[in-house]
Amino acid sequence: MKKGGLIAALCAAASIGGGFTVMNQMQPSVEPVIHTYETEVERTEKEYTVMLYMIGSDLESEPDEVTGAGSSDLEEMLAVMMGEHSEIINERVNLVVEAGGSYQWGLPELSGMRSARFCINEEGIDGLTELEDTNMGASAALSDFINYAAGTCPAENYILLFWNHGSGPIEGYGYDVLHEGDSILLPEMRAGIEQSELDTRIQLVGFDACLMGSVETAGVMSSYADYMVASAELEPQDGWDYAWLEIFAEENLTGEKIGKKIVEDYDAYYEEETYPITLACVDLSAYQETKEALAHYMELLFMEEKEDLYGMVSQKRKGVQGFGNSSMVTDCYDLADMEQLLWDLSETAWTESALGDAMDRLIPIRRSRGYGRTPCGVSIYLPSATDYELEESIKRYRDTGFENTYIRFAADYAAYLLNGEMTDLEAGIGQYGQQEEHITAELAPELLQEISALYLLAVKPLPEVENCFYVLATDSDLSVSGSGKAEAVPEEVYTALKGQPLCLVEQYNSPERTDYLSPVLYNGELCMMKISFSEENADGEIMAVIPVTDKVSAKKEYELRTGDTVTPLYMLFTDETTPMQELSVREDIYENLYYIGEELVMEEEWDVLLETVTIPLSECFFGFMIEDNRQNFQYTELIQIASGAQ
């Protein structure tokens, strides 16, 4: 993240059922090779073959611990394939699995194995074949699995499912922990399907993975599949509810019917949870129409007379629902709700291009909960300056094969974020200080045009260190007059958990809802607690606890429960004189980024509910935190409210 300030910067920092030999010993790691497979026993072609490509990664195990998320879902599948309707389901469907990319597996049948292929049927795990330690993040491995499943278990219709982490159109799908976290990028996914010997369209492709519900993913899959089911958002670790497989007991199935069942079961599964979730079934036959409408929209957008198109993009994105996780609370998501973004940028272009009509046909089935503005069902890439490898991300984005005009727009916006100069606050701020109970600043008109967000910043001094503070809150609940006068009212009331204030940094704001991130140690793991305020939850609600990662988007969202421990963390706010070496040896400082609060144990059900605490104004300092259109953060001088101001 680019940083700067008048006084400081936030610290950021083989076979099924016979015909092949089972391998008894793990083989050395080899590069994937694409084979041709033919079953050595005669098989009756069934109505469906479901092909599950499951990279277990850390969701299934760590080197010395089984976490078991993959095994849990395999057990759900076993329950259906061996359950009440097993006879009719097994007559109609083959369920073929490749499981790998994990240190170990919790399912007893896979004990001692890292990679295997097998079928799940009325007998349970059938035709188990241990595999060589092959990189599941390689496109050839995907091709070989498709060949294997289709060659040994032919069917009239095919469904291809991907299970693991997902990171959207830039970082792609999967994280093979046995091969340096290798993933399958969208061009590699295209190659994996293209180079297989499958000679028919896939009826449905599904991603039980985070963030893969993007329009760019739909673009790749439209060449090979009829429907796609995926989430634009992070998924909870439990992922899909595989009871949806019961639908194979029904007759006259279509891709849309199956997709609808997956979406509805997912929605029902999390009905009682607070997680924000969204899942959609995408009709890929409508992708080309949507792509052409998007091209028309972009032409109209470029034609509009706007002095600073990309500055407007930075300003508008603040009210658009983003998806993903953050390694820092000041990070900006690079996946935006497609409909919200493009509607907000230009209602005229949206209407004249008929893009909305096309998207209605593209996304016939969607379910969402836990949002202020309901997501449309698919995301779209929008570059962010908080992407430390933004230039490389744009190179990858060009390789996705998405609509050319939007790729140009994304590349130009990325260049705008990277190449512009930091806004000169000193030249743009006039009178600044305390006026009665307000903190005010006179902002020049030219400065207002360069600001995408303005927040009141509340901090407390860090004990025993001069010129070092920790953050209590940032909040955009302030006013800016037509003449450019910004006014904010410092408050004494702060959101807390079990009597201890939380550090709340505003992330998203719309008329319906305001979301904050609060850094915590959740059962010892660095996480961001997502807290939302709305008319329905005026006192705030903890929506999810999301692990921090700088590698992949974790398919993990926790719900705060009794028995959990939470240690609030507070972002450090420093200037150039702060002795960072002195901070690094303090036991109350976490990774030179956070001041550590008191560990809280959730002993009773009501402990997980938010409350408020009062901190006198005299104990705090306040100022404005300003984010410019290029996503630089700068700060005014801190002010301590004079005694008796309130």
Beta strands, then each sheet from edge to edge (+ up, - down):
strand 1: 9-10
strand 2: 46-55
strand 3: 61-62
strand 4: 65-66
strand 5: 93-100
strand 6: 116-121
strand 7: 124-130
strand 8: 155-163
strand 9: 173-176
strand 10: 182-184
strand 11: 202-208
strand 12: 225-230
strand 13: 277-283
strand 14: 335-337
strand 15: 365-369
strand 16: 379-381
strand 17: 429-435
strand 18: 438-443
strand 19: 451-461
strand 20: 468-475
strand 21: 479-480
strand 22: 485-488
strand 23: 493-497
strand 24: 500-501
strand 25: 504-510
strand 26: 513-522
strand 27: 525-534
strand 28: 541-547
strand 29: 565-574
strand 30: 589-590
strand 31: 594-596
strand 32: 600-601
strand 33: 611-614
strand 34: 621-628
strand 35: 633-635
sheet 1: 1+ 29- 20+ 19- 34+ 35-
sheet 2: 1+ 29- 26+ 25-
sheet 3: 1+ 29- 31+ 30-
sheet 4: 1+ 29- 32+
sheet 5: 1+ 29- 26+ 27- 28+
sheet 6: 7+ 6- 5+ 2+ 8+ 11+ 12+ 13- 15+
sheet 7: 3+ 4-
sheet 8: 9+ 10-
sheet 9: 14+ 16-
sheet 10: 17+ 18- 22+ 21-
sheet 11: 24+ 23- 33+
end
